[in-house]
Amino acid sequence: MNRILFFLLASSILLTATACGGKKPPEQAAIKGNKVISTLQDMSRTYEKKDLSAFMSQIANSYKDRQAFVKALESIFTKYESVRFTIQYTKMLITVEYKDTTKAAFNWDSEWQTTGGSVQKDSGRSTFLFDPRETKLVSIDGKNPFIPQPAETPGKQ
């Protein structure tokens, strides 16, 4: 009986001692993942406010066709009274590669509404690639969620 009691007491002390270990700081990948989420939230917020300069500050200078992207956004912000961009964070996959780009794959929904009340909606899944040093958008794989695409008619080719 004493042996069992001693064993239980020793086990509980050992478990308590290991459970009370010091907090370890977040790993570099976790920090980069948080920066990506923060950047995406900033992009969404500035896009919905139609603040072109703040939005483009999140886009890397090396972004392919950056000037065409700026012109498209200027046109969108002029044409549509309100724009909405929603990211489904619960379905996001962030991949941090060693000394390479960080990728964020996620589902999104976008909506553009004109002054007259007509609404254009789009959604999809895209992968954003971010610069590892600045956490700025370098490229988009898949549909660009910030530019409305013409609606596809099912069955027509």
MARBA-3410 file (N, C-alpha, C, O; in Angstrom, 1 decimal):
157
0.8,-1.2,0.0,0.0,0.0,0.0,0.9,1.3,0.0,0.6,2.2,-0.7 ~ 1.9,1.3,0.8,2.8,2.4,0.9,3.6,2.6,-0.4,3.8,3.7,-0.8 ~ 3.9,1.5,-1.1,4.6,1.6,-2.4,3.7,2.3,-3.4,4.2,3.1,-4.2 ~ 2.4,1.9,-3.5,1.5,2.5,-4.4,1.3,4.0,-4.1,1.3,4.8,-5.0 ~ 1.2,4.3,-2.9,1.0,5.7,-2.5,2.2,6.5,-2.9,2.1,7.6,-3.4
3.4,5.9,-2.6,4.7,6.6,-2.9,4.8,6.8,-4.5,5.2,7.9,-4.9 ~ 4.4,5.8,-5.2,4.5,5.8,-6.7,3.6,6.9,-7.2,4.0,7.7,-8.1 ~ 2.3,7.0,-6.7,1.4,8.0,-7.1,1.9,9.4,-6.8,1.8,10.3,-7.6 ~ 2.4,9.6,-5.6,2.9,10.9,-5.2,4.1,11.3,-6.0,4.2,12.4,-6.5 ~ 5.1,10.4,-6.3,6.2,10.7,-7.1,5.8,11.0,-8.5,6.4,11.9,-9.2
4.8,10.3,-9.1,4.3,10.5,-10.4,3.7,11.9,-10.5,3.9,12.6,-11.5 ~ 2.9,12.3,-9.6,2.2,13.5,-9.6,3.2,14.7,-9.5,3.0,15.7,-10.1 ~ 4.2,14.5,-8.7,5.3,15.6,-8.5,6.0,15.7,-9.9,6.3,16.8,-10.3 ~ 6.4,14.6,-10.5,7.1,14.6,-11.7,6.2,15.3,-12.8,6.8,16.1,-13.6 ~ 5.0,14.9,-12.9,4.1,15.5,-13.9,3.9,17.0,-13.7,3.9,17.8,-14.6
3.8,17.4,-12.4,3.6,18.8,-12.1,4.9,19.6,-12.5,4.8,20.7,-13.0 ~ 6.0,19.1,-12.2,7.3,19.8,-12.5,7.5,19.9,-14.0,7.9,21.0,-14.4 ~ 7.1,19.0,-14.8,7.3,19.1,-16.2,6.2,20.0,-16.9,6.5,20.7,-17.9 ~ 5.0,20.1,-16.3,4.0,20.9,-16.8,4.2,22.4,-16.5,3.7,23.2,-17.2 ~ 5.0,22.7,-15.5,5.3,24.1,-15.1,6.5,24.6,-15.8,7.1,25.6,-15.3
6.9,24.0,-16.9,8.1,24.5,-17.6,7.9,25.9,-18.1,6.8,26.3,-18.2 ~ 9.0,26.6,-18.3,8.9,28.0,-18.7,8.3,28.1,-20.1,8.3,27.2,-20.9 ~ 7.7,29.3,-20.4,7.2,29.5,-21.7,8.3,29.7,-22.7,9.3,30.3,-22.4 ~ 8.1,29.1,-23.9,9.1,29.3,-24.9,8.5,30.3,-25.9,7.3,30.3,-26.2 ~ 9.4,31.1,-26.4,9.0,32.1,-27.4,8.4,31.5,-28.7,8.8,30.4,-29.0
7.6,32.2,-29.4,7.1,31.6,-30.6,8.2,31.4,-31.6,9.2,32.2,-31.7 ~ 8.0,30.4,-32.4,9.0,30.1,-33.4,8.9,31.1,-34.6,7.9,31.8,-34.7 ~ 9.9,31.2,-35.4,10.0,32.2,-36.5,8.8,32.0,-37.5,8.3,32.9,-38.0 ~ 8.5,30.7,-37.7,7.4,30.5,-38.6,6.0,31.0,-38.1,5.2,31.5,-38.9 ~ 5.8,30.9,-36.8,4.6,31.5,-36.2,4.6,33.0,-36.3,3.5,33.6,-36.6
5.7,33.6,-36.2,5.8,35.1,-36.3,5.5,35.5,-37.7,4.8,36.5,-37.9 ~ 6.1,34.8,-38.7,5.8,35.1,-40.1,4.4,34.9,-40.4,3.8,35.6,-41.2 ~ 3.8,33.8,-39.9,2.4,33.5,-40.2,1.5,34.6,-39.6,0.5,35.0,-40.3 ~ 1.8,35.1,-38.4,1.0,36.2,-37.9,1.2,37.5,-38.7,0.2,38.2,-38.9 ~ 2.4,37.7,-39.3,2.6,38.9,-40.1,1.8,38.8,-41.4,1.2,39.8,-41.9
1.7,37.6,-41.9,0.9,37.4,-43.2,-0.6,37.7,-42.9,-1.2,38.4,-43.7 ~ -1.1,37.2,-41.8,-2.5,37.4,-41.4,-2.7,38.9,-41.2,-3.8,39.5,-41.7 ~ -1.8,39.6,-40.5,-1.9,41.0,-40.3,-1.9,41.8,-41.6,-2.7,42.7,-41.8 ~ -1.0,41.4,-42.5,-1.0,42.0,-43.9,-2.3,41.8,-44.6,-2.8,42.7,-45.3 ~ -2.8,40.6,-44.6,-4.1,40.3,-45.3,-5.2,41.2,-44.7,-6.1,41.7,-45.4
-5.2,41.3,-43.4,-6.3,42.1,-42.7,-6.1,43.6,-43.2,-7.1,44.3,-43.4 ~ -4.9,44.1,-43.2,-4.7,45.5,-43.7,-5.1,45.6,-45.1,-5.7,46.7,-45.5 ~ -4.8,44.7,-46.0,-5.1,44.7,-47.4,-6.7,44.8,-47.5,-7.2,45.6,-48.3 ~ -7.3,43.9,-46.8,-8.8,43.9,-46.8,-9.4,45.2,-46.4,-10.3,45.8,-47.0 ~ -8.9,45.8,-45.3,-9.4,47.0,-44.7,-9.2,48.2,-45.7,-10.1,49.0,-46.0
-8.0,48.3,-46.3,-7.7,49.4,-47.2,-8.4,49.3,-48.5,-8.8,50.3,-49.1 ~ -8.6,48.0,-48.9,-9.3,47.8,-50.2,-10.8,48.2,-50.0,-11.3,48.9,-50.9 ~ -11.4,47.9,-48.9,-12.8,48.2,-48.7,-13.0,49.7,-48.5,-14.0,50.3,-48.8 ~ -11.9,50.4,-48.0,-12.0,51.9,-47.8,-11.6,52.6,-49.1,-11.8,53.8,-49.2 ~ -11.2,51.8,-50.1,-10.8,52.3,-51.4,-9.6,53.3,-51.3,-9.6,54.3,-52.0
-8.7,52.9,-50.4,-7.5,53.7,-50.2,-6.4,53.1,-51.0,-5.7,52.3,-50.5 ~ -6.2,53.6,-52.2,-5.3,53.0,-53.1,-3.8,53.1,-52.7,-3.1,52.1,-52.8 ~ -3.4,54.2,-52.1,-2.0,54.3,-51.7,-1.7,53.4,-50.5,-0.7,52.7,-50.5 ~ -2.6,53.3,-49.6,-2.4,52.4,-48.4,-2.4,50.9,-48.9,-1.7,50.1,-48.4 ~ -3.3,50.6,-49.8,-3.4,49.3,-50.3,-2.2,48.9,-51.1,-1.6,47.8,-50.9
-1.7,49.8,-51.9,-0.5,49.5,-52.7,0.8,49.4,-51.9,1.8,48.9,-52.3 ~ 0.7,50.0,-50.7,1.9,49.9,-49.8,2.1,48.5,-49.3,3.2,48.1,-48.8 ~ 1.1,47.6,-49.5,1.2,46.2,-49.1,1.6,45.3,-50.2,1.8,44.1,-50.1 ~ 1.8,45.9,-51.4,2.2,45.2,-52.6,3.6,45.5,-52.9,4.0,46.6,-53.0 ~ 4.4,44.4,-53.1,5.8,44.6,-53.4,6.0,45.3,-54.8,5.2,45.2,-55.7
7.1,46.0,-54.9,7.5,46.7,-56.1,7.7,45.7,-57.2,7.6,46.0,-58.4 ~ 8.1,44.5,-56.9,8.4,43.4,-57.9,7.1,42.7,-58.4,7.2,41.8,-59.2 ~ 5.9,43.1,-57.9,4.7,42.5,-58.3,4.6,42.6,-59.8,4.7,43.7,-60.4 ~ 4.3,41.5,-60.5,4.2,41.5,-61.9,3.0,42.4,-62.4,1.9,42.3,-61.9 ~ 3.3,43.2,-63.4,2.3,44.1,-63.9,1.7,45.1,-62.9,0.5,45.3,-62.8
2.5,45.6,-62.0,2.1,46.5,-60.9,1.3,47.7,-61.4,0.3,48.1,-60.9 ~ 1.8,48.3,-62.5,1.2,49.5,-63.0,-0.2,49.2,-63.6,-1.1,50.0,-63.4 ~ -0.4,48.1,-64.2,-1.7,47.7,-64.7,-2.6,47.4,-63.6,-3.8,47.7,-63.7 ~ -2.1,46.8,-62.5,-2.9,46.5,-61.3,-3.4,47.8,-60.7,-4.5,47.9,-60.3 ~ -2.5,48.8,-60.6,-2.9,50.1,-60.1,-4.0,50.8,-60.9,-5.0,51.3,-60.4
-3.8,50.7,-62.2,-4.9,51.3,-63.1,-6.2,50.6,-63.0,-7.3,51.2,-63.0 ~ -6.2,49.2,-62.9,-7.4,48.5,-62.7,-8.1,48.9,-61.4,-9.3,49.0,-61.3 ~ -7.3,49.0,-60.3,-7.9,49.4,-59.0,-8.4,50.8,-59.0,-9.5,51.1,-58.5 ~ -7.8,51.7,-59.7,-8.3,53.1,-59.9,-9.6,53.1,-60.5,-10.6,53.8,-60.1 ~ -9.8,52.3,-61.6,-11.0,52.1,-62.3,-12.1,51.5,-61.4,-13.2,52.0,-61.4
-11.8,50.5,-60.7,-12.7,49.8,-59.8,-13.2,50.8,-58.7,-14.4,50.9,-58.4 ~ -12.3,51.5,-58.1,-12.6,52.4,-57.0,-13.5,53.6,-57.5,-14.3,54.1,-56.7 ~ -13.3,54.0,-58.8,-14.1,55.0,-59.4,-15.5,54.5,-59.7,-16.5,55.1,-59.5 ~ -15.6,53.3,-60.3,-16.8,52.7,-60.8,-17.8,52.3,-59.7,-19.0,52.5,-59.8 ~ -17.2,51.7,-58.7,-18.1,51.1,-57.7,-18.1,51.9,-56.4,-17.1,52.4,-55.9
-19.3,52.1,-55.9,-19.5,52.9,-54.7,-19.0,52.2,-53.5,-18.4,52.8,-52.6 ~ -19.2,50.9,-53.4,-18.7,50.1,-52.3,-18.0,48.8,-52.8,-18.5,48.2,-53.7 ~ -17.0,48.4,-52.1,-16.3,47.1,-52.4,-16.1,46.4,-51.1,-16.0,47.0,-50.0 ~ -16.2,45.1,-51.2,-16.1,44.2,-50.0,-15.1,43.1,-50.4,-15.2,42.5,-51.5 ~ -14.3,42.7,-49.5,-13.4,41.6,-49.6,-13.3,40.8,-48.3,-12.9,41.4,-47.3
-13.7,39.6,-48.4,-13.7,38.7,-47.2,-12.9,37.5,-47.4,-12.9,36.8,-48.4 ~ -12.0,37.3,-46.4,-11.2,36.1,-46.4,-11.7,35.1,-45.3,-12.1,35.5,-44.2 ~ -11.8,33.8,-45.7,-12.2,32.8,-44.8,-10.9,32.3,-44.1,-10.3,31.3,-44.5 ~ -10.6,32.9,-42.9,-9.4,32.6,-42.2,-9.4,31.2,-41.6,-8.3,30.6,-41.4 ~ -10.6,30.6,-41.4,-10.7,29.3,-40.8,-10.2,28.2,-41.8,-9.9,27.1,-41.5
-10.2,28.6,-43.1,-9.8,27.6,-44.1,-8.5,28.0,-44.8,-8.3,27.7,-46.0 ~ -7.7,28.7,-44.1,-6.4,29.2,-44.6,-5.3,28.2,-44.3,-5.2,27.7,-43.2 ~ -4.4,28.1,-45.3,-3.2,27.3,-45.1,-2.0,28.2,-45.3,-1.8,28.8,-46.5 ~ -1.2,28.5,-44.3,0.0,29.3,-44.5,1.2,28.4,-44.4,1.4,27.6,-43.5 ~ 2.1,28.5,-45.5,3.3,27.8,-45.6,4.5,28.7,-45.5,4.6,29.6,-46.4
5.3,28.4,-44.6,6.5,29.3,-44.4,7.7,28.4,-44.8,8.0,27.4,-44.1 ~ 8.4,28.7,-45.9,9.5,28.0,-46.4,10.8,28.6,-45.9,10.8,29.9,-45.8 ~ 11.8,27.9,-45.6,13.0,28.4,-45.1,13.7,29.4,-46.0,14.0,29.0,-47.2 ~ 13.8,30.6,-45.6,14.5,31.7,-46.4,13.9,31.8,-47.8,14.6,32.1,-48.8 ~ 12.6,31.6,-47.9,11.9,31.7,-49.2,10.5,32.4,-48.9,10.2,32.8,-47.8
9.7,32.5,-50.0,8.5,33.2,-49.9,7.5,32.4,-48.9,7.6,31.2,-48.7 ~ 6.6,33.2,-48.3,5.6,32.6,-47.5,4.3,32.6,-48.3,4.0,33.6,-49.0 ~ 3.6,31.5,-48.3,2.4,31.3,-49.1,1.2,31.2,-48.2,1.2,30.6,-47.1 ~ 0.1,31.9,-48.6,-1.1,31.8,-47.9,-2.2,31.4,-48.9,-2.5,32.2,-49.8 ~ -2.8,30.2,-48.7,-3.9,29.8,-49.6,-5.2,29.9,-48.8,-5.3,29.4,-47.6
-6.2,30.5,-49.4,-7.4,30.7,-48.7,-8.6,30.9,-49.6,-8.4,31.2,-50.8 ~ -9.8,30.7,-49.1,-11.0,31.0,-49.8,-11.4,32.5,-49.6,-11.1,33.0,-48.5 ~ -12.0,33.1,-50.6,-12.4,34.5,-50.4,-13.7,34.8,-51.1,-14.1,34.0,-52.0 ~ -14.3,35.9,-50.7,-15.5,36.4,-51.4,-15.3,37.9,-51.6,-14.8,38.6,-50.8 ~ -15.7,38.3,-52.8,-15.6,39.8,-53.1,-17.0,40.2,-53.6,-17.7,39.5,-54.3
-17.3,41.5,-53.4,-18.5,42.1,-53.9,-18.3,43.5,-54.2,-17.7,44.3,-53.5 ~ -18.8,43.9,-55.4,-18.7,45.3,-55.8,-20.1,45.8,-56.1,-20.8,45.2,-56.8 ~ -20.4,47.0,-55.6,-21.8,47.6,-55.8,-21.6,49.0,-56.4,-20.9,49.8,-55.9 ~ -22.4,49.2,-57.5,-22.4,50.5,-58.1,-23.4,51.4,-57.4,-24.2,51.0,-56.6 ~ -23.3,52.7,-57.8,-24.2,53.7,-57.2,-25.7,53.3,-57.6,-26.6,53.6,-56.7
-25.9,52.8,-58.7,-27.3,52.4,-59.1,-27.8,51.2,-58.4,-29.0,50.8,-58.5 ~ -27.0,50.5,-57.6,-27.4,49.3,-56.9,-27.1,48.0,-57.5,-27.4,47.0,-56.9 ~ -26.5,48.0,-58.7,-26.2,46.7,-59.2,-25.0,46.1,-58.5,-24.0,46.8,-58.1 ~ -25.0,44.8,-58.3,-24.0,44.1,-57.5,-23.3,43.1,-58.3,-24.0,42.3,-59.0 ~ -22.0,43.0,-58.3,-21.2,41.9,-58.9,-20.5,41.2,-57.8,-19.9,41.8,-56.9
-20.7,39.9,-57.8,-20.0,39.0,-56.7,-19.1,38.1,-57.4,-19.3,37.7,-58.5 ~ -18.1,37.7,-56.6,-17.1,36.7,-57.1,-16.6,36.0,-55.9,-16.5,36.6,-54.8 ~ -16.1,34.8,-56.1,-15.4,34.1,-55.0,-14.5,33.1,-55.6,-14.5,32.8,-56.8 ~ -13.6,32.6,-54.7,-12.7,31.6,-55.2,-11.7,31.2,-54.2,-11.8,31.5,-53.0 ~ -10.6,30.5,-54.6,-9.5,30.1,-53.7,-8.2,30.6,-54.4,-8.0,30.2,-55.6
-7.4,31.3,-53.7,-6.2,31.8,-54.3,-5.0,31.6,-53.3,-5.2,31.4,-52.1 ~ -3.9,31.6,-53.9,-2.7,31.6,-53.1,-1.9,32.8,-53.3,-1.5,33.2,-54.4 ~ -1.6,33.5,-52.1,-0.8,34.8,-52.2,0.6,34.4,-51.8,0.8,33.6,-50.8 ~ 1.5,34.9,-52.5,2.9,34.7,-52.2,3.5,36.0,-51.6,3.3,37.1,-52.2 ~ 4.2,36.0,-50.5,4.7,37.1,-49.8,6.2,37.1,-49.8,6.8,36.1,-49.7
6.8,38.3,-49.9,8.2,38.5,-49.7,8.6,38.1,-48.3,7.9,38.6,-47.4 ~ 9.7,37.3,-48.1,10.0,36.9,-46.8,10.6,38.0,-45.9,10.5,37.9,-44.6 ~ 11.1,39.1,-46.5,11.7,40.1,-45.6,10.6,41.2,-45.2,10.6,41.6,-44.1 ~ 9.8,41.6,-46.2,8.9,42.7,-46.0,7.4,42.3,-45.7,6.6,43.1,-45.3 ~ 7.1,41.1,-45.9,5.7,40.5,-45.9,4.8,41.4,-46.8,3.7,41.8,-46.3
5.2,41.6,-48.0,4.4,42.3,-49.0,4.1,41.3,-50.1,4.8,40.4,-50.4 ~ 2.9,41.5,-50.7,2.4,40.6,-51.7,3.3,40.7,-52.9,3.6,41.7,-53.5 ~ 3.8,39.5,-53.4,4.7,39.4,-54.5,3.9,38.9,-55.7,4.1,39.4,-56.8 ~ 3.0,37.9,-55.5,2.2,37.5,-56.7,0.9,36.7,-56.1,0.9,36.4,-55.0 ~ 0.0,36.5,-57.1,-1.2,35.8,-56.7,-1.3,34.6,-57.7,-1.3,34.8,-58.9
-1.5,33.4,-57.1,-1.8,32.2,-57.9,-3.3,32.0,-57.9,-3.8,31.9,-56.8 ~ -3.9,31.9,-59.0,-5.4,31.8,-59.0,-6.0,33.1,-59.4,-5.3,34.0,-59.8 ~ -7.3,33.2,-59.2,-8.0,34.4,-59.5,-7.6,35.6,-58.6,-7.4,35.4,-57.4 ~ -7.5,36.7,-59.2,-7.2,37.9,-58.4,-8.5,38.4,-57.7,-9.4,38.8,-58.5 ~ -8.6,38.3,-56.4,-9.9,38.7,-55.8,-10.2,40.2,-55.7,-11.3,40.5,-55.3
-9.3,41.0,-56.1,-9.5,42.4,-56.1,-10.0,43.0,-57.4,-10.4,44.2,-57.5 ~ -10.0,42.2,-58.4,-10.5,42.7,-59.7,-11.7,41.8,-60.2,-11.6,40.6,-60.3 ~ -12.9,42.4,-60.4,-14.0,41.6,-60.8,-13.8,40.9,-62.1,-13.3,41.5,-63.0 ~ -14.2,39.7,-62.1,-14.1,38.9,-63.3,-15.5,38.8,-64.0,-16.5,38.8,-63.3 ~ -15.6,38.8,-65.3,-16.9,38.6,-66.0,-17.5,37.3,-65.5,-16.9,36.3,-65.4
-18.8,37.4,-65.3,-19.6,36.2,-64.8,-19.5,35.1,-65.9,-19.7,35.4,-67.1 ~ -19.3,33.9,-65.5,-19.3,32.8,-66.4,-20.7,32.2,-66.5,-21.4,32.0,-65.5 ~ -21.1,31.9,-67.7,-22.4,31.3,-67.9,-22.2,29.8,-68.0,-21.5,29.3,-68.9 ~ -22.9,29.0,-67.1,-22.7,27.6,-67.1,-23.2,27.0,-68.5,-24.3,27.4,-69.0 ~ -22.5,26.0,-69.0,-22.9,25.3,-70.2,-22.5,26.0,-71.5,-22.6,25.3,-72.5
-22.0,27.2,-71.5,-21.6,27.9,-72.7,-20.1,27.9,-72.8,-19.4,28.0,-71.9 ~ -19.7,27.6,-74.1,-18.2,27.6,-74.3,-17.9,28.3,-75.5,-16.7,28.4,-75.9
END
